[in-house]
């Protein structure tokens, strides 16, 4: 009985770890993709890889999204982003 209970606990622990690893990989992939967008927008080159400036730009964008002009900014940025994706894939 105790051996069966231990096997069950080990199986649950393995499954929990597997789930944790999968979530971690998904998050890592998302962060890499977001970093790729920063590079694709040429922010690294335009700021001479000044991380404080890049972070400041992102903080400013977040502040805009918290403000009254949120919807207007989203429409504008989405349009520019789609256009930039098309232009960069040519």
C-alpha positions, 0 to 999 in steps of 0.5 A: 500500500505504501509503495503504491502511494509513493509511486502515485506521488512520484507520478504526480510530481513528474507531471507537475514538473513537466507542466512547469517545464512546458510553461517555462519554455512557453514563457522563454519563447515569448520573451525571445520573440518580444526581444526579436521585435525590439531588434526588428524595430531597430531600437537596439541600433537607434539607441546604441543598445542603451537598455535604459532608453529602450526600457523608457520607450516601453514604459512610455508606451505603457503609460499611453496605454493606461491613458485616455488615448489608449484606443487611438494609440492601439489603432495607430500602432497596430497599423504601423506594426502591420505595415512594418511587418509587410515592408520587412518581409519584402 
